[in-house]
Amino acid sequence: MRQTALLGHEEIGTDHLLLALLDDPASTGAQILTDLVTLSISEMREHLRRELAQQPTPGPAHRIPIRLSNDEYTRANAAARASGQNLETWIHERITDALDTEQPE
């Protein structure tokens, strides 16, 4: 969480976890990484920080709360699970599908 906050990001990604791992050079993970690559820990850390600093903060530009009845939620959640998605992703795809098929006026 500290690495994520330092970069001003809202979500923790694998790059943030790797940076946190590299903060402790004595950790098993850091030792494995230094055995696998020719870069020093400080070089790996700097490279990751540069890459992360150039990336925009991930996430949607707009959040819209959607209220569902208990029945709607149960049905939507079941449909999302059946398609192998979480509910938020499933709803997002349904909305964007509807927009893609919308006829211009």
C-alpha positions in Angstrom: 0.0 0.0 0.0 2.9 2.3 0.7 4.4 2.0 -2.7 1.0 2.5 -4.3 0.3 5.7 -2.3 3.8 7.0 -3.0 3.1 6.9 -6.7 -0.4 8.4 -6.3 -2.1 5.3 -7.6 -5.4 4.1 -6.3 -5.0 0.3 -7.0 -2.3 -2.1 -5.9 -0.8 -3.9 -8.9 1.8 -6.5 -9.3 4.4 -3.8 -10.0 3.7 -2.3 -6.6 4.0 -5.7 -5.0 7.4 -6.2 -6.7 8.6 -2.8 -5.5 7.6 -3.7 -1.9 9.4 -7.0 -2.3 12.6 -5.1 -3.4 12.4 -2.8 -0.4 13.7 -5.7 1.7 16.9 -6.9 0.1 17.2 -9.7 2.6 13.9 -11.2 1.7 13.8 -14.5 -0.1 12.0 -13.0 -3.1 14.6 -10.2 -3.5 17.4 -12.8 -3.3 15.7 -14.9 -5.9 15.4 -11.9 -8.2 19.0 -10.9 -7.8 20.1 -14.4 -8.6 18.0 -14.4 -11.8 19.0 -11.0 -13.4 22.1 -9.0 -13.8 20.6 -5.9 -12.4 21.1 -4.7 -8.8 18.1 -4.3 -6.5 18.4 -0.5 -6.7 18.5 -0.7 -10.6 15.4 -2.9 -10.6 13.6 -0.6 -8.2 14.5 2.5 -10.2 13.3 0.8 -13.5 10.0 -0.1 -11.9 9.4 3.3 -10.4 10.1 5.0 -13.8 7.7 2.6 -15.5 5.0 3.1 -12.9 5.4 6.9 -12.9 4.7 7.0 -16.6 1.5 4.9 -16.4 -1.8 6.7 -15.9 -3.7 5.6 -12.8 -5.9 2.7 -13.9 -9.6 2.7 -13.4 -12.7 4.1 -14.9 -13.1 7.8 -15.6 -16.7 7.7 -14.2 -18.4 5.7 -11.6 -22.2 5.3 -11.8 -24.0 3.7 -8.9 -26.6 1.2 -10.1 -29.3 0.0 -7.7 -30.7 -3.4 -8.2 -33.5 -5.1 -6.4 -32.6 -8.3 -4.5 -34.0 -10.4 -7.4 -32.2 -8.4 -10.1 -28.9 -8.7 -8.1 -29.3 -12.4 -7.7 -30.1 -13.0 -11.4 -27.3 -10.6 -12.6 -24.8 -12.2 -10.2 -25.7 -15.7 -11.4 -25.4 -14.6 -15.0 -22.0 -13.0 -14.3 -20.7 -16.2 -12.6 -22.0 -18.4 -15.4 -20.0 -16.3 -17.9 -16.9 -16.5 -15.6 -16.9 -12.8 -14.7 -17.4 -10.7 -11.7 -20.6 -8.7 -11.5 -19.1 -5.3 -12.2 -17.3 -6.5 -15.3 -20.5 -8.3 -16.5 -22.7 -5.2 -16.0 -20.1 -3.0 -17.8 -20.0 -5.3 -20.8 -23.9 -5.3 -21.0 -23.9 -1.5 -21.0 -21.1 -1.2 -23.6 -22.8 -3.9 -25.7 -26.1 -1.9 -25.6 -24.2 1.3 -26.6 -22.5 -0.5 -29.5 -25.8 -1.7 -30.9 -27.6 1.6 -30.3 -29.0 3.1 -33.5 -28.1 6.8 -34.2 -31.1 9.2 -34.2 
